[in-house]
Amino acid sequence: MPLTCRGRVRGQEPSRGDVDDALGKFSLTLIDSLDTLVVLNKTKEFEDAVRKVLKDVNLDNDVVVSVFETNIRVLGGLLGGHSLAIMLKEKGEYMQWYNDELLQMAKQLGYKLLPAFNTTSGLPYPRINLKFGIRKPEARTGTETDTCTACAGTLILEFAALSRFTGATIFEEYARKALDFLWEKRQRSSNLVGVTINIHTGDWVRKDSGVGAGIDSYYEYLLKAYVLLGDDSFLERFNTHYDAIMRYISQPPLLLDVHIHKPMLNARTWMDALLAFFPGLQVLKGDIRPAIETHEMLYQVIKKHNFLPEAFTTDFRVHWAQHPLRPEFAESTYFLYKATGDPYYLEVGKTLIENLNKYARVPCGFAAMKDVRTGSHEDRMDSFFLAEMFKYLYLLFADKEDIIFDIEDYIFTTEAHLLPLWLSTTNQSIAKKNTTSEYTELDDSNFDWTCPNTQILFPNDPLYAQSIREPLKNVVDKSCPRGIIRVREESFRSGAKPPLRARDFMATNPEHLEILKKMGVSLIHLKDGRVQLVQHAIQAASSIDAEDGLRFMQEMIELSSQQQKEQQLPPRAVQIVSHPFFGRVVLTAGPAQFGLDLSKHKETRGFVASSKPYNGCSELTNPEAVMGKIALIQRGQCMFAEKARNIQNAGAIGGIVIDDNEGSSSDTAPLFQMAGDGKDTDDIKIPMLFLFSKEGSIILDAVREYEEVEVLLSDKAKDRAAILKGKMIPSYIINSNPEMENEEQSSPENDSQNQSAEQVSSSSQEVDSVDQESSEENSLNSYPESLSPADMDNAASISASEQTSNPTENHETTNLNGECTDLDNQLQEQSETEEDSNPNVSWGKKVQPIDSILADWNEDIEAFEMMEKDEL
């Protein structure tokens, strides 16, 4: 927890739901980062860390954990640590005392995971209790029926390695059985697999298919199992799946989910960040061109938002704004550089490092981004950041002599743990079945049965990769929004018109309701007056009607999204810039539909002061205290606009409304925007932002501690270099870093400020009209909560008052020259960072940037020295 500077212990912190299933009170980050220390040539620290694991880690805990996460992070971490421990022992300098202790812990953990496989299908339960196993009363698990394809199909590397290391064949046998079952259950006509499957019956629960969340590492482990174990059947399966992926899912440079039974029909119009691993897998497979194309598209998205959002639409708008510091893009960057030798990918890596240091680095580590549009932080640094991100970025820039062992002798697991390739010839006791007849005959010459050798396949010719990247250079900024449905000739019924279009639908029209019923779409009237639409394809009159119903639902989701975007405003940021924070703490804030628009005007910076009365509902009795400052006011008892007028009349330059609902947090609640009072609010000229109780208490606590607290109200967090130039920072702090005076770096302008705060999943959509009733509670409007990819029903909810026979106008049009424009929200071009005038810190010069690094460290050290022990 890098913001509160302590570890996250299961049960001691508020539950985050499924995310916490990775935590088992077994020192997750310590184990997950063991082999990273060796890669970084920190052998003494590695030896100390192994001793810590052996001394302190207990695997016999009464905790329910994810089988998948525990396998790839803990079992994989122990095996990776063991692999490099025996390598160091053989070298004769370090780890001479080591006697396979990590391997024995891995074996103990392996046996604890085995009860999860006690199903008729051989697919494991998704969760298990480390102490009590499955289905016992005290286990509190074992009632689940579904698991994701990746969860069941990402076991073979770790389990086979455990078998090969120990000679206990049971682990590899169980993992192979699960893989065999998934292969048998693939959709035979498309050769695709779904996202979730019933572990007892083998029926597909979610029948959409892609290469991102829920499926990703299943494909990865088929190819890598062939590389590590030498079993041709794994390569045959991978090649069969890969042919289907490139036939249906790949739409260069995009990778879009489709339906396994109707692979010509897209299942959604957005992509998730986990698919960023796929270009790296394509390099290992030997298919370089599409890898370069998809990677370049992802890089353009990163340049737009500094990080890769958790999900983004086909026209590159933010769909889910979080970024938990995922390493998949860095992984693909590393493999592409290995394949092409193109220094362009070093520049990509440099951008990643600079963005991490500029926007994610905090006093106790690197904080995940709660919203890439505002730069706000989340108190979270997952173990994969050290296990994968550090490893891949270091290897990207490392020369051969920087690594104390030959990295080519190992294969990376999905968590970037290192398993030695010599395992392929060790303890081979698994009988191989000749199953060639089960596989589709593929005539693509790309599918030669050879382990790709990048030095032969891709000579170090930078022009080759550049020629592929060039057409995609402006794919994000110049792209016109794509339609909601990919239409191919095969998906239309002889040119027949759809029986009902979403724009024509009327909930009061009996004929429309009859058509919906025929398409398997049911209509539910909710208590709050809204109407919900849910489709069950099995209830449709025919497969053709079911397809029409699916198309109707997708159109309805898009229509609802367009209606909602007219009233949505993107989130804003409140950044604490005074001592000892210096911009490191960024809080997600809700915008107001009135007052100064921070996306169109310069940010507002000032000290904060509490208003009296605190609710701001009458003329302030302390105008001298808020004059020229940003007023803190509490939500409640009157309209937001009234509060704004009162503090503006007292001379405040801005206002922060803090929620009066104790314990509310942007971590758990959807973002709110403050509505006006139904009257003309043009008289309000100051910016107004809303903070939930948890975020507001951070500012209030800082005021109690330091009295004078300065904040920055903006549409997006500013980098620390810009903040330190501010006139409010004491001169002795600025002068303590002599290089700071020469810094001329300017933060990129916010190129996403006009983007919609769209958080609409392909499965469900709710649209709420802005309610301007007289009560303040009704004047506070929330964005819809984005739904988890695990949602199974395609649903769309629209306000009954919004049902209309006229389509919502689309403000995005194409002009006569064919260029894409947005009449209301033209994207601002991202300004380039100015060159540093100091030659000692210029990346462009052939001089080591050690001075700038030391200056940055000195700045952090000085800040730490000023901070009390328990401060942020």
Secondary structure as UniProt FT lines:
FT   TURN            2..5
FT   TURN            10..12
FT   HELIX           17..22
FT   HELIX           28..32
FT   HELIX           34..39
FT   TURN            40..41
FT   HELIX           43..56
FT   STRAND          64..66
FT   HELIX           67..69
FT   HELIX           70..75
FT   HELIX           76..91
FT   TURN            96..97
FT   HELIX           101..113
FT   HELIX           114..117
FT   STRAND          127..129
FT   TURN            130..132
FT   HELIX           137..139
FT   STRAND          146..148
FT   HELIX           149..153
FT   HELIX           156..166
FT   HELIX           170..184
FT   TURN            188..191
FT   STRAND          196..198
FT   TURN            199..201
FT   STRAND          204..206
FT   STRAND          208..209
FT   TURN            213..215
FT   HELIX           216..229
FT   HELIX           232..244
FT   HELIX           245..249
FT   STRAND          250..251
FT   TURN            252..253
FT   STRAND          254..255
FT   STRAND          258..259
FT   TURN            263..264
FT   STRAND          270..272
FT   HELIX           273..277
FT   HELIX           278..285
FT   HELIX           288..305
FT   STRAND          311..313
FT   TURN            314..315
FT   STRAND          318..320
FT   HELIX           328..340
FT   HELIX           344..355
FT   HELIX           356..360
FT   STRAND          361..362
FT   TURN            363..364
FT   STRAND          365..366
FT   STRAND          368..371
FT   TURN            372..375
FT   STRAND          376..378
FT   HELIX           383..384
FT   HELIX           385..389
FT   HELIX           390..397
FT   HELIX           400..402
FT   HELIX           407..409
FT   STRAND          410..412
FT   TURN            414..415
FT   STRAND          418..420
FT   HELIX           421..425
FT   HELIX           436..438
FT   HELIX           445..447
FT   HELIX           454..457
FT   HELIX           462..469
FT   HELIX           470..472
FT   TURN            473..478
FT   HELIX           489..491
FT   TURN            494..495
FT   HELIX           502..504
FT   TURN            507..508
FT   HELIX           510..518
FT   TURN            519..520
FT   STRAND          521..525
FT   TURN            527..528
FT   STRAND          531..535
FT   HELIX           537..539
FT   HELIX           543..565
FT   TURN            566..567
FT   STRAND          572..576
FT   TURN            579..583
FT   STRAND          585..590
FT   TURN            598..600
FT   STRAND          604..610
FT   TURN            614..615
FT   HELIX           623..626
FT   TURN            627..628
FT   STRAND          630..634
FT   HELIX           640..649
FT   TURN            650..651
FT   STRAND          654..658
FT   TURN            662..663
FT   TURN            666..668
FT   STRAND          672..674
FT   TURN            682..683
FT   STRAND          688..691
FT   HELIX           693..706
FT   STRAND          710..714
FT   HELIX           720..724
FT   TURN            727..728
FT   HELIX           731..735
FT   HELIX           738..742
FT   TURN            751..754
FT   HELIX           776..779
FT   STRAND          780..782
FT   TURN            789..790
FT   STRAND          794..798
FT   HELIX           800..802
FT   STRAND          812..814
FT   TURN            816..817
FT   STRAND          820..822
FT   HELIX           839..841
FT   TURN            843..844
FT   HELIX           850..866
FT   TURN            869..870
//
